[in-house]
Amino acid sequence: MNRLFTFLLPILVGLLASLSACKKEQQDVDPNPNPPGGFVASFVGVRWQMASFELDPPQDLDGDGKPDSNLLQFLRPCDLDNTVVFERNGTMSGDNGKLKCDDDPATSKPGSWTYDNTTKKMKIVDGDDGTVSDWIVDEASARYLKVRTTITEDGRSYSAVITWKAV
């Protein structure tokens, strides 16, 4: 099995679990996701479900000799119905959807996020282990959110583009 697949799949599943398992609760720390002046990004307060997860350049992740770009095909149905909400106070909430995975955490500390509208950069912090993911918001509206991140392994960089749809 390809090393990138071995590296990416746990990250993807962990991202989905940490984002979707968050229960809505207040944190004592206000990360101030909105800059002064009252700006609120269009994706705030919307329930998001992952619609696509593309890897560029495509890699043969399953060892079948064909490059794979669509990472959703490697997820379980119980992961595909998970949702996340970027709350106005800088926390994340969401749920695991109707299809429950056997390994879904019963509870999880809420993650947090910040967004810089000038640079279009978003920082996601996992509430359980503190893992930080940096995203660049390519497109955003109240109906869809398209972000990209860079993954580097063995000196090679890969771009991952995630599109979320409002549900």
C-alpha positions as protocol buffer text, in pm:
chain_id: "A"
residue {
  index: 1
  type: MET
  ca { x: 0 y: 0 z: 0 }
}
residue {
  index: 2
  type: ASN
  ca { x: 124 y: 342 z: -90 }
}
residue {
  index: 3
  type: ARG
  ca { x: 286 y: 542 z: 193 }
}
residue {
  index: 4
  type: LEU
  ca { x: 81 y: 848 z: 105 }
}
residue {
  index: 5
  type: PHE
  ca { x: -241 y: 648 z: 142 }
}
residue {
  index: 6
  type: THR
  ca { x: -119 y: 515 z: 477 }
}
residue {
  index: 7
  type: PHE
  ca { x: -43 y: 873 z: 580 }
}
residue {
  index: 8
  type: LEU
  ca { x: -356 y: 1044 z: 441 }
}
residue {
  index: 9
  type: LEU
  ca { x: -632 y: 803 z: 540 }
}
residue {
  index: 10
  type: PRO
  ca { x: -581 y: 835 z: 918 }
}
residue {
  index: 11
  type: ILE
  ca { x: -556 y: 1213 z: 883 }
}
residue {
  index: 12
  type: LEU
  ca { x: -877 y: 1226 z: 683 }
}
residue {
  index: 13
  type: VAL
  ca { x: -1067 y: 997 z: 921 }
}
residue {
  index: 14
  type: GLY
  ca { x: -926 y: 1186 z: 1221 }
}
residue {
  index: 15
  type: LEU
  ca { x: -1028 y: 1517 z: 1068 }
}
residue {
  index: 16
  type: LEU
  ca { x: -1379 y: 1395 z: 1006 }
}
residue {
  index: 17
  type: ALA
  ca { x: -1407 y: 1244 z: 1354 }
}
residue {
  index: 18
  type: SER
  ca { x: -1274 y: 1551 z: 1531 }
}
residue {
  index: 19
  type: LEU
  ca { x: -1481 y: 1794 z: 1328 }
}
residue {
  index: 20
  type: SER
  ca { x: -1803 y: 1599 z: 1341 }
}
residue {
  index: 21
  type: ALA
  ca { x: -1787 y: 1467 z: 1696 }
}
residue {
  index: 22
  type: CYS
  ca { x: -1775 y: 1812 z: 1848 }
}
residue {
  index: 23
  type: LYS
  ca { x: -2068 y: 1891 z: 2070 }
}
residue {
  index: 24
  type: LYS
  ca { x: -2181 y: 2249 z: 2088 }
}
residue {
  index: 25
  type: GLU
  ca { x: -2042 y: 2393 z: 2406 }
}
residue {
  index: 26
  type: GLN
  ca { x: -1871 y: 2715 z: 2499 }
}
residue {
  index: 27
  type: GLN
  ca { x: -1499 y: 2735 z: 2549 }
}
residue {
  index: 28
  type: ASP
  ca { x: -1345 y: 2973 z: 2800 }
}
residue {
  index: 29
  type: VAL
  ca { x: -1100 y: 3102 z: 2540 }
}
residue {
  index: 30
  type: ASP
  ca { x: -1235 y: 3332 z: 2270 }
}
residue {
  index: 31
  type: PRO
  ca { x: -1011 y: 3281 z: 1964 }
}
residue {
  index: 32
  type: ASN
  ca { x: -1172 y: 3588 z: 1801 }
}
residue {
  index: 33
  type: PRO
  ca { x: -1236 y: 3435 z: 1457 }
}
residue {
  index: 34
  type: ASN
  ca { x: -1393 y: 3755 z: 1332 }
}
residue {
  index: 35
  type: PRO
  ca { x: -1172 y: 4060 z: 1286 }
}
residue {
  index: 36
  type: PRO
  ca { x: -1274 y: 4395 z: 1434 }
}
residue {
  index: 37
  type: GLY
  ca { x: -1550 y: 4567 z: 1244 }
}
residue {
  index: 38
  type: GLY
  ca { x: -1805 y: 4288 z: 1270 }
}
residue {
  index: 39
  type: PHE
  ca { x: -1714 y: 4092 z: 954 }
}
residue {
  index: 40
  type: VAL
  ca { x: -1864 y: 3742 z: 954 }
}
residue {
  index: 41
  type: ALA
  ca { x: -1758 y: 3498 z: 684 }
}
residue {
  index: 42
  type: SER
  ca { x: -2043 y: 3349 z: 478 }
}
residue {
  index: 43
  type: PHE
  ca { x: -1959 y: 2996 z: 592 }
}
residue {
  index: 44
  type: VAL
  ca { x: -2009 y: 3072 z: 963 }
}
residue {
  index: 45
  type: GLY
  ca { x: -2311 y: 2910 z: 1127 }
}
residue {
  index: 46
  type: VAL
  ca { x: -2383 y: 2681 z: 831 }
}
residue {
  index: 47
  type: ARG
  ca { x: -2402 y: 2299 z: 873 }
}
residue {
  index: 48
  type: TRP
  ca { x: -2145 y: 2153 z: 630 }
}
residue {
  index: 49
  type: GLN
  ca { x: -2109 y: 1804 z: 487 }
}
residue {
  index: 50
  type: MET
  ca { x: -1810 y: 1698 z: 279 }
}
residue {
  index: 51
  type: ALA
  ca { x: -1901 y: 1679 z: -90 }
}
residue {
  index: 52
  type: SER
  ca { x: -1557 y: 1608 z: -240 }
}
residue {
  index: 53
  type: PHE
  ca { x: -1199 y: 1553 z: -130 }
}
residue {
  index: 54
  type: GLU
  ca { x: -955 y: 1568 z: -420 }
}
residue {
  index: 55
  type: LEU
  ca { x: -580 y: 1504 z: -421 }
}
residue {
  index: 56
  type: ASP
  ca { x: -355 y: 1678 z: -676 }
}
residue {
  index: 57
  type: PRO
  ca { x: -149 y: 1533 z: -826 }
}
residue {
  index: 58
  type: PRO
  ca { x: -343 y: 1204 z: -814 }
}
residue {
  index: 59
  type: GLN
  ca { x: -161 y: 910 z: -656 }
}
residue {
  index: 60
  type: ASP
  ca { x: -219 y: 535 z: -668 }
}
residue {
  index: 61
  type: LEU
  ca { x: -343 y: 504 z: -311 }
}
residue {
  index: 62
  type: ASP
  ca { x: -501 y: 161 z: -329 }
}
residue {
  index: 63
  type: GLY
  ca { x: -228 y: -14 z: -529 }
}
residue {
  index: 64
  type: ASP
  ca { x: -444 y: -92 z: -834 }
}
residue {
  index: 65
  type: GLY
  ca { x: -206 y: 81 z: -1078 }
}
residue {
  index: 66
  type: LYS
  ca { x: -444 y: 372 z: -1143 }
}
residue {
  index: 67
  type: PRO
  ca { x: -393 y: 719 z: -991 }
}
residue {
  index: 68
  type: ASP
  ca { x: -660 y: 815 z: -739 }
}
residue {
  index: 69
  type: SER
  ca { x: -768 y: 1174 z: -689 }
}
residue {
  index: 70
  type: ASN
  ca { x: -1107 y: 1127 z: -518 }
}
residue {
  index: 71
  type: LEU
  ca { x: -1037 y: 1048 z: -153 }
}
residue {
  index: 72
  type: LEU
  ca { x: -1407 y: 1015 z: -64 }
}
residue {
  index: 73
  type: GLN
  ca { x: -1405 y: 669 z: -219 }
}
residue {
  index: 74
  type: PHE
  ca { x: -1184 y: 552 z: 69 }
}
residue {
  index: 75
  type: LEU
  ca { x: -1424 y: 666 z: 341 }
}
residue {
  index: 76
  type: ARG
  ca { x: -1693 y: 455 z: 504 }
}
residue {
  index: 77
  type: PRO
  ca { x: -2058 y: 553 z: 449 }
}
residue {
  index: 78
  type: CYS
  ca { x: -2083 y: 628 z: 822 }
}
residue {
  index: 79
  type: ASP
  ca { x: -1813 y: 896 z: 779 }
}
residue {
  index: 80
  type: LEU
  ca { x: -1972 y: 1055 z: 472 }
}
residue {
  index: 81
  type: ASP
  ca { x: -2284 y: 1181 z: 652 }
}
residue {
  index: 82
  type: ASN
  ca { x: -2092 y: 1366 z: 925 }
}
residue {
  index: 83
  type: THR
  ca { x: -2139 y: 1741 z: 952 }
}
residue {
  index: 84
  type: VAL
  ca { x: -1953 y: 2035 z: 1101 }
}
residue {
  index: 85
  type: VAL
  ca { x: -2050 y: 2394 z: 1187 }
}
residue {
  index: 86
  type: PHE
  ca { x: -1802 y: 2678 z: 1226 }
}
residue {
  index: 87
  type: GLU
  ca { x: -1963 y: 2868 z: 1513 }
}
residue {
  index: 88
  type: ARG
  ca { x: -1940 y: 3245 z: 1535 }
}
residue {
  index: 89
  type: ASN
  ca { x: -1752 y: 3225 z: 1868 }
}
residue {
  index: 90
  type: GLY
  ca { x: -1462 y: 3032 z: 1709 }
}
residue {
  index: 91
  type: THR
  ca { x: -1563 y: 2683 z: 1820 }
}
residue {
  index: 92
  type: MET
  ca { x: -1676 y: 2400 z: 1598 }
}
residue {
  index: 93
  type: SER
  ca { x: -1979 y: 2182 z: 1647 }
}
residue {
  index: 94
  type: GLY
  ca { x: -2133 y: 1905 z: 1444 }
}
residue {
  index: 95
  type: ASP
  ca { x: -2256 y: 1550 z: 1454 }
}
residue {
  index: 96
  type: ASN
  ca { x: -2182 y: 1202 z: 1326 }
}
residue {
  index: 97
  type: GLY
  ca { x: -2497 y: 1180 z: 1112 }
}
residue {
  index: 98
  type: LYS
  ca { x: -2755 y: 903 z: 1103 }
}
residue {
  index: 99
  type: LEU
  ca { x: -2504 y: 632 z: 1012 }
}
residue {
  index: 100
  type: LYS
  ca { x: -2292 y: 559 z: 1318 }
}
residue {
  index: 101
  type: CYS
  ca { x: -1944 y: 408 z: 1292 }
}
residue {
  index: 102
  type: ASP
  ca { x: -1843 y: 160 z: 1561 }
}
residue {
  index: 103
  type: ASP
  ca { x: -1538 y: 370 z: 1646 }
}
residue {
  index: 104
  type: ASP
  ca { x: -1716 y: 709 z: 1669 }
}
residue {
  index: 105
  type: PRO
  ca { x: -1606 y: 879 z: 1990 }
}
residue {
  index: 106
  type: ALA
  ca { x: -1880 y: 916 z: 2250 }
}
residue {
  index: 107
  type: THR
  ca { x: -1753 y: 1261 z: 2342 }
}
residue {
  index: 108
  type: SER
  ca { x: -1494 y: 1492 z: 2203 }
}
residue {
  index: 109
  type: LYS
  ca { x: -1359 y: 1829 z: 2303 }
}
residue {
  index: 110
  type: PRO
  ca { x: -1474 y: 2096 z: 2060 }
}
residue {
  index: 111
  type: GLY
  ca { x: -1219 y: 2216 z: 1813 }
}
residue {
  index: 112
  type: SER
  ca { x: -1160 y: 2580 z: 1731 }
}
residue {
  index: 113
  type: TRP
  ca { x: -1101 y: 2783 z: 1420 }
}
residue {
  index: 114
  type: THR
  ca { x: -979 y: 3125 z: 1313 }
}
residue {
  index: 115
  type: TYR
  ca { x: -1008 y: 3297 z: 979 }
}
residue {
  index: 116
  type: ASP
  ca { x: -820 y: 3588 z: 824 }
}
residue {
  index: 117
  type: ASN
  ca { x: -1036 y: 3743 z: 553 }
}
residue {
  index: 118
  type: THR
  ca { x: -742 y: 3935 z: 406 }
}
residue {
  index: 119
  type: THR
  ca { x: -530 y: 3626 z: 338 }
}
residue {
  index: 120
  type: LYS
  ca { x: -827 y: 3383 z: 314 }
}
residue {
  index: 121
  type: LYS
  ca { x: -643 y: 3154 z: 558 }
}
residue {
  index: 122
  type: MET
  ca { x: -828 y: 2940 z: 808 }
}
residue {
  index: 123
  type: LYS
  ca { x: -666 y: 2759 z: 1099 }
}
residue {
  index: 124
  type: ILE
  ca { x: -841 y: 2454 z: 1245 }
}
residue {
  index: 125
  type: VAL
  ca { x: -731 y: 2323 z: 1586 }
}
residue {
  index: 126
  type: ASP
  ca { x: -845 y: 1976 z: 1693 }
}
residue {
  index: 127
  type: GLY
  ca { x: -992 y: 1994 z: 2042 }
}
residue {
  index: 128
  type: ASP
  ca { x: -870 y: 1649 z: 2145 }
}
residue {
  index: 129
  type: ASP
  ca { x: -505 y: 1646 z: 2043 }
}
residue {
  index: 130
  type: GLY
  ca { x: -433 y: 2005 z: 1939 }
}
residue {
  index: 131
  type: THR
  ca { x: -343 y: 1911 z: 1581 }
}
residue {
  index: 132
  type: VAL
  ca { x: -345 y: 2220 z: 1361 }
}
residue {
  index: 133
  type: SER
  ca { x: -463 y: 2223 z: 1000 }
}
residue {
  index: 134
  type: ASP
  ca { x: -413 y: 2527 z: 778 }
}
residue {
  index: 135
  type: TRP
  ca { x: -667 y: 2580 z: 503 }
}
residue {
  index: 136
  type: ILE
  ca { x: -694 y: 2839 z: 228 }
}
residue {
  index: 137
  type: VAL
  ca { x: -1051 y: 2930 z: 146 }
}
residue {
  index: 138
  type: ASP
  ca { x: -1079 y: 2930 z: -233 }
}
residue {
  index: 139
  type: GLU
  ca { x: -1455 y: 2987 z: -252 }
}
residue {
  index: 140
  type: ALA
  ca { x: -1720 y: 3044 z: 11 }
}
residue {
  index: 141
  type: SER
  ca { x: -2091 y: 3113 z: 22 }
}
residue {
  index: 142
  type: ALA
  ca { x: -2382 y: 3005 z: 237 }
}
residue {
  index: 143
  type: ARG
  ca { x: -2426 y: 2701 z: 6 }
}
residue {
  index: 144
  type: TYR
  ca { x: -2072 y: 2571 z: -43 }
}
residue {
  index: 145
  type: LEU
  ca { x: -1722 y: 2605 z: 95 }
}
residue {
  index: 146
  type: LYS
  ca { x: -1412 y: 2508 z: -101 }
}
residue {
  index: 147
  type: VAL
  ca { x: -1078 y: 2493 z: 81 }
}
residue {
  index: 148
  type: ARG
  ca { x: -734 y: 2365 z: 1 }
}
residue {
  index: 149
  type: THR
  ca { x: -445 y: 2252 z: 207 }
}
residue {
  index: 150
  type: THR
  ca { x: -95 y: 2126 z: 131 }
}
residue {
  index: 151
  type: ILE
  ca { x: 34 y: 1789 z: 243 }
}
residue {
  index: 152
  type: THR
  ca { x: 407 y: 1719 z: 225 }
}
residue {
  index: 153
  type: GLU
  ca { x: 549 y: 1368 z: 243 }
}
residue {
  index: 154
  type: ASP
  ca { x: 895 y: 1247 z: 148 }
}
residue {
  index: 155
  type: GLY
  ca { x: 979 y: 1589 z: 5 }
}
residue {
  index: 156
  type: ARG
  ca { x: 678 y: 1592 z: -230 }
}
residue {
  index: 157
  type: SER
  ca { x: 389 y: 1832 z: -189 }
}
residue {
  index: 158
  type: TYR
  ca { x: 31 y: 1740 z: -264 }
}
residue {
  index: 159
  type: SER
  ca { x: -263 y: 1974 z: -277 }
}
residue {
  index: 160
  type: ALA
  ca { x: -586 y: 1853 z: -121 }
}
residue {
  index: 161
  type: VAL
  ca { x: -904 y: 2036 z: -217 }
}
residue {
  index: 162
  type: ILE
  ca { x: -1208 y: 1980 z: 2 }
}
residue {
  index: 163
  type: THR
  ca { x: -1552 y: 2100 z: -102 }
}
residue {
  index: 164
  type: TRP
  ca { x: -1825 y: 2117 z: 161 }
}
residue {
  index: 165
  type: LYS
  ca { x: -2197 y: 2154 z: 83 }
}
residue {
  index: 166
  type: ALA
  ca { x: -2457 y: 2314 z: 309 }
}
residue {
  index: 167
  type: VAL
  ca { x: -2708 y: 2064 z: 447 }
}
